[in-house]
Amino acid sequence: MKDSFDDGEDLSDSGINIFPALYPLSKTQNAVALVQKWSTSYSGGGKEMDQADFIMLNEDGTYKTVFSKIPFYSKEQIRACFSDSDYAKKSHCSDEHWSVLNISIIDNSAEFYSWGFITKSYDWPSFVDKSKMKKSIDKKHYILSKTWGDKSKIQLLCENRLPLSFL
């Protein structure tokens, strides 16, 4: 995994974990998600960003990175109330932002499955009722190539950003 977070933010490496799930690549091959955590703390809040590398596991014990630096999870909270009177007057005293990755795996009768990365993002500004929280969905669809050797390819099929109505 990469040694630094290249989003221009001052985030510290908070460690690497294997997410406890197997992700099917085909009828016979799976991947695991190696998740690197980046974080920072500040007065009245903090930020965490997790990126995943999806690693294909082979029966002979070898492995290969299939997808790299996929935004996996993020959250940020910034305090907006600073005194007891602020807290007494306001019901929601922080700006909150978070996003979560969902993965759609489609068996299209090819050798390898197609993957869809669906990121759901939430924005809840301070002093705003929860019912006014904004949501959005960012979808990316990938078709995997025939082989996983040095000539393997991952092709971006389509990308779109769609609003998601509050459920």
DOFIDREN-685792 format. One record per residue: residue in one letter; x, z, y of N, C-alpha, C, O, CB in turn. Coordinates in steps of 0.02 Angstrom, whole numbers, plus 50000, padded with zeros to 5 digits. Atoms other than C-alpha are relative to their C-alpha. Glycine has a CB too. Layout:
N
AXZYXZYXZYXZYXZY ...
This chain:
167
M500425000049941500005000050000500445000050062501035001950060499525006150000 K499645000549937500524997450179500195006950026499825011750018499594996250052 D499744993649975501555011150262499675002350064499725008250080500734999550010 S500314998049937500575011250425499334996650008499204991349979500474998550060 F500655002949984498845008050490500104995650061500324998150113499455005650013 D499825004849947498964992550599499424998350047499384992750072500254993749969 D500575001049956497374994650702500155002050072499705002150114499405003949974 G499814997949933498345000250856499825007250015499905009550072499674995550049 E500194993049990497745018150831500565004549976500965002549934499355001649962 D499494995150019498845033450815499715004449944499525010149956500215004350061 L500274996450058498265038750641500575001949953501044998149945499474995749964 S499504997650048499275048850516499784998549929499184998649914500125007550010 D500135001150071499415044950332499765006649969500125011649973500634997349963 S500284993950031498305057650240500004999649924499695003849892499305001150025 G499945000450072498705051950063499654994149969499284990550001499745006249970 I500295005450039498205039749928499655003049939499915007549906500554994949978 N500394997850058496865042349795499744994049962499664988649990499415004450022 I500365005050039496125032249654499275001950001499085007449981500284999649926 F500724998749998494255030849681499755000049928499924995449890499624994750044 P500194999250071493415036549517499454995149977498894997149962499775007049987 A500465005150023492585020149468500394994049974500954992849996499504997950056 L499735006550021492955004049375499584994550030498964994950029500024999449921 Y500345005649968492514987949464500114993849958500684991649950500264998950073 P499925005850044492174973049349500224993850038499924991950089499364998749963 L499775006549974493134957049386499744994349957499634988849981500774999850003 S500275004950048492514947949231499705004149943499665010249946500574995049975 K500284996550058491734952049064500535004349965500355009149930499714994949950 T499474996450036493424958349003500505003650044500915007550019500374995249957 Q499504996949957494414963949156499675004150055499145002350082500454994750031 N500254995549948494164978149280500545001450052501135000050041499775006649969 A499554997949948494944984349439499855007350018499305009850004499954995450063 V500104993549971495175001449518500144999450075500494994850096500455005549967 A499884999949928495165005549703500525005450016500415011350003499345001250040 L499484995549976496755013349770499875000950075499964996250114500734997249986 V500244998849932496165021449934500525004050039500715009550020499335003749999 Q499534996649955497385025850073499615002750059499234999150091500574995250023 K500374996649946496725038350200500455000750061501045002550056499755006949977 W499664999149936497215038550383499555004450043498945003550042500144993050036 S500424995649960496635052050503500375002750061500985002450066499765005849957 T499744996349942496865061050667499485005150021498885004150009500184995150059 S500464994949975496105076650743500115000750075500674999650100500125006949964 Y499944998649930495745080450923499475005250018499005006449980499924993650043 S500454994649979494855094051019499284997649997499094992950032500185002450071 G500715001850005493035093150970499854994149957499314991149964499744998850068 G500155005650043493185079750839500594997649961501095001149952499724994450039 G499475003050038494245068150738499784993249974499224991049984500205004449942 K500135006650026494365051450653500354999249933500915001649922500254994550049 E499725001650066494645045750474499844992849984499284990449994499715004849945 M500095007050020494895027950412500304999449930500885001349919500334994950051 D499765001150068495055023550227500024992549986499534989049999499565003849949 Q499945007050020495695006750165500144999849926500495004149899500574996350040 A499925000450073495645001049984500374993649981500264988250009499335000249966 D499735005650037496724989749879499675000249932499675005449899500805000449995 F500315000450066495804983949724500524997049952500764991549962499354995650001 I499465001650046497024983249579499714998249932499345002149901500495005949994 M500225002250066496674973049421500445003349947501065003249953500024992349994 L499634996950054497174982349263500014995349940499504992649920499675006849980 N499925004350058497854972249117500095004349937500335009949941500594995250009 E499944996450064497814977348933500725001849984500845006849950499704995949944 D499304998650016499724976648924500315005150048500925006250045500404993550002 G499744994949955499884989949061500234997450067500415001350111500555003649968 T499825002849936500294978049202499395000150047498835001450025500284992849993 Y500545000149950499264976649361500154995050054500734992850062499895007050030 K499925004749945498974965049508499495001850054498915003350039499904992649976 T500454998849944498224967749680499544993950008499784988350015500395001450066 V500495005349993496624957549693499754999450072499734993950099499405001349952 F500214999849930495994962849866500425005450033500575010650003499235001650007 S499564995349966497054971749995499725001850069499434997650103500714997050008 K500194997549934496674982350149499264999050017499094996850072500424996750053 I500725000549989494784982250129499755006550032499865011850004499624998549933 P500274993949971493924994550249499505003249951499015000149932499654998550069 F500384996750053493185007250127499525005250029498955005850006500485003449951 Y500414994749970492535021550235500325001850067500935001550074499955006249952 S499734997449938492715027750412499495004850031498895004350019500174994350049 K500444995649962492025041450521500385002450062500995003250061499765006149958 E499724997449938492305047550698499485004350034498895002650037500244994350047 Q500454995649963491565061950795500375002250064500945004550061499795006249957 I499724998149936491875065350980499515004750035498935003050046500144993650044 R500424995049968491195080951063499804997850070500214995050107500365006850003 A500265001849934490105078051217499755006050039499625005450099499454994849993 C500214993849966489555095951258500615004650004501005005249956499405003549963 F499414995949990490835108051329499865007250020500325011350023500444996850051 S500174993249979489905123651384499385002349961499034998349931499895000550077 D500604997450032488565135151315499374997050030498894995749994499975007650006 S500605002949969487335128051441499914992749978499344990549970500065000450077 D500065006850027487735110251381499665000249932499194996449919500694996749994 Y500284999550067487355115451203499275002250002498875000149960500405004949957 A500694997649995485745124251258499534994450023498954994350004499965005850049 K500425005449972485115108551349499964993949954499464990349956500274997950066 K499965006250038485615094951226499925001349925500155006449899500684996550013 S500114999150072485085092551046500554996849957500674999049901499324997149980 H499475003450038486485080950991500614999350046500634995150090499764992949974 C499444999249953488155085251071500644996449977501194998749993500155007250009 S499395003750019489335072450995499834992649990499274990949970500325002949937 D500045007150018489615053750981500234999549927500775002149910500434995450048 E499825000750070489645049350795499964992749980499494989149996499535004349956 H499965006850027490155033150711500255000649929500715004549915500474995450044 W499745000250068490365029850525499814993549967499334990149988499735006049960 S500155006050039490395015550402500185001249927500645005149911500394993850028 V499924999250072490295014150213499994993049968499574988849986499445004649970 L499975006350036490764999750099499555000349938499585005149900500724998349980 N500375001150062489544993749966500254993549971500424988850008499214999850012 I499745006050033490084980849838499454997149956499155000749916500645001549960 S500475003650042488944967949758500414995349955500784991149980499474996050043 I499635004150047489654959949601499514995549964499024997849935500415004449949 I500475004950026488824943949542500314996049943500854993149952499764995250057 D499785004150056489024935849372499684993250008499094992249993499815003449930 N500265006849988488844917449414500224995349944500274989249954500244997450067 S499815003850060489374911749238500684996750006500844992349965499484994849985 A499315002549995491144907849298500455004949963500225010149939500224999250076 E499534995650035492704915549223500045006950033500085012049999500694996849998 F499984993749963492754928849360499385000650044499094995650065500645000450044 Y500594998549960491344937049456500144998650074500714998750097499785007249990 S499975000349927490974934249640499885007050026499485010849998499484994850029 W500084993449969491114949549750499724999350070499904994750107500675003850002 G500244999649932490144953749906500185006950028500015012049998499244998950004 F499844993849966490834966950025499495000950055499454996850101500735000050029 I500534998749952489394974350124500165006750034500125012050003499295000249965 T499834994049963489914986650259499405002050044499194998150087500634999050043 K500544997449959488514997250332500315004750051500675009450034499475003749957 S499724996049945488965004550502499445003450039498905000650048500424995550047 Y500494995949965488065018050598500325002450065500905004250067499775006049957 D499774997849934488215022750783499465004650028498905002550042500134993950048 W500474995149974487385038650846500315003250062500695008050057499835005549946 P499724997349938487805041951030499755007150014499225009249991499834995350059 S500204993249980487755059351102499374999650044499244994750078500585003650039 F500604999049960486135065351183499454994949983498984993950023500174999550073 V500495005050021485135052051087499665002649937499995005349892500334993149987 D500364997950059483775056050961500224996049939500394990149944499244999150011 K499775003250062484235052150781499614993649983499884989049953499955004949942 S500415005950013482805039650770500254993850038500074988250020499285001350018 K499725005549960483745028850899500704997949976501024993850008500025002050074 M499355001850027485315027850792500034992549985499554989649961500155004149937 K499915007250012486005010050781500354999049933500815002649915500404996750057 K499695001850064486425002150613500154992650001499814988650034499545001849941 S499855007150009487244985750570500304998949932500555003549900500484997450056 I499715001850064487804976550415500474994150011500304989350046499444998249947 D499515005449999489354965750397500104997849928500315001949886500685002250035 K499945002550069489374954750241500554994949995500624990450037499334996949977 K499495004950017490834945450166499944998649926499915003249886500725002450019 H500065001950070490704935750003500634996449978500884992050013499374995549989 Y499395003050026492184930949896499884997049931499514999849890500565005349996 I500005003150066492364919049750500715000549974501184998650008499754992550002 L499344999150029493814923049634500194993749963499764990249936500015006149954 S499765006150031494894909149564500035000549924499875005849896500704998250027 K499985000350073495134903949382500535004549970500425007449917500124992949978 T499464996150030496784913049355500245005450049500105005150109500604995449981 W499734994549960497634928849416500764999850003501075004750021499775006749972 G499285000649997499414922449404500244999550072499875001050119500244994049960 D499715000749933500554919049552499614995150043499654995450104500724997949995 K500375005049962499424904549601499275002150012498864998050032500014993449963 S500694997949992497844915149609499784999550072500185000150119499915007249975 K500295000749933496694912849757499375004250004499005005049956499854992650016 I500634996849984495324922849836499724996150059500054995750111500085007750015 Q500295004349948494174912049939499435003550034498985006150001499764993349970 L500554997349961493074918550078499454994750003499554989350030500235002150072 L500565004850003491394910150050499614999950065499494994650093499545001749942 C500374999849938490454916150202500075006950031500235011849996499254998249990 E499974993649965490424929850332499454999950052499364995050088500705001250033 N500514999449948488994935850440499885007250018500035011849979499354996749978 R500164993249976488454950850541499255000050012498994996050052500415002050065 L500734999749995486624955650525499795007050024500075011950002499674998349933 P500254993349982485664969750611499595002849942499274999149905499574999650064 L500384996650053484894982450494499515004750035499715009050073500475003949950 S500484995549970483284990750545500065006949968500255007649910499284997249992 F499944993150024483245009650528499495001149945498904999449952499895005150058 L500454998950057482505014650360499595006350010499185008049967500405000549935 
